[in-house]
Structures are given as structure tokens and as C-alpha cells.
């Protein structure tokens, strides 16, 4: 059986839910996970609310290989992710000595005060391991299968680059694309029958509209080349049959 590794993502922040900030991290994580053969199974967006964060973390870490969170580890009062993670794992949240020393030196070198707000960025659940932050120094952290990272896209991406090489990866999904000159209403029943015939594949249907005409891009995905090709051949045969019927006056 193919090795299937799954991930979930929790995007934390009132600013995402209000629309003040537009998320740019979900798509990046999805692309990175797909590239290494990890299935991104679910994404949740939660408010800056401890109970909501704890509930999401505990639900998703129990059902996925990995959980990634973004947001809520900055210096302000509403950055409550560290405390929430500690509560989810039943651990104390405390100033991490290594992070504290690193940030104290960082701000001293820049001639800036190491304020109480900045010290907040060194808090994490006891025993958590650092995720390096090459952009602004303040580390993320991971505990068990949960990886806690910044919400700023440049920092999130840099942190993720350090995390991905350490992950267990699965069998990558293969894919094939078939262009279909018909809309979903015409092909829907036929495509459903093909999907049923090929349960080891995932068949996606993506409607398009161009120059006054509807058409559909069909994508079949599988972890086996044999399964992929069998489904692709049936889909191509369906499209060829519909084209022949159209050209013969049936459509």
C-alpha cells in the first residue's frame, strides 16, 4: 500500500476572519506538501480565542501526521498561540532560555530595548523545540507533531523551508490532465461512473469559460502510474465519444 502522510493547517487570527489581512500561507503550504508527497487534508481558520485554538489543535493533531499553525506568536497582547498550545498539551508556557538569550543579544546588537512585549516572543510550551527564523530571529517551535510558525508570509515560508526536510514524506500523487470541450452538465454523470470504476484515483473537474464558451479541464490523480493511466484512458475515451457525437449532430 502507498505510504500516505497527512497534514492539517490552522490559520490563527481575527485579522484573517475580518478580511483586514488576506492569507497567503495556505496556498504555499499546499504546494510544498504536494511537492513532497504529503496530503493537506484540512485547513481551519480560527479567531484569537484560546478555546477555539485548543479545540482545533487537539482535533487535528489526533487525526493527521502533522499540524502546521500560522499566526499569533508575535509581541502583542492578542498573540496567544503559545499559551494556547501549552494548554492543548497540558504543559506550562514559559520563557524559553535559548530563545530569550538569542533575542536579548539580537536587540542589543541593534541598539534596541528588549521590551516586555519583545520578550513575549520567547514564550513556548516547556520542552518545545525551536523552528529557526532567519528573517527576524524570533523562533517558532514544534511539539510532538504540531509545528507553530509566524503568520507573516516571508517568515512562514522561511520557517517551512527549515521544517520540510525533517518530515516523513509519502508517495507522491501523479497527475494527468485532459481538456474537455464540454461543460460539466454534459459530462457529470459519465465522469461519476468513471470515478466509481477507478476508486484508487481522484478525478477533479474544473469548469472554464472563454470566448463565450464553456469547457472543462479534467485532472486525474493517483499514486500508481497504472491506475492513473487506466483512468486517463477512460476519460479520454469519454471525451472522444462526446466529440464524435457532437460532430455527428447529437450535440
Secondary structure, 3 states (H helix, E strand, C coil): CCCCEEEEEEEECHHHHHCCCCCCHHHHHHHHHHHHCEEEEEEEEECCCHHHHHHHHHHHHHHCCEEEEECCCCCCCCCCHHHHHHHHHCCCEEECHHHHHHHHHHHHHCCCCCCHHHHHHHEEECCCEEECCCCCCCCEEEECCEEEECCCHHHHHHHHHHHHCCCCCCCCCEEEEEEECCCHHHHHHHHHHHHHHCCCEEEEEEEEEECCEEEEEEEEEECCHHHHHHHHHHHHHHHHHHHHHHHCCCC
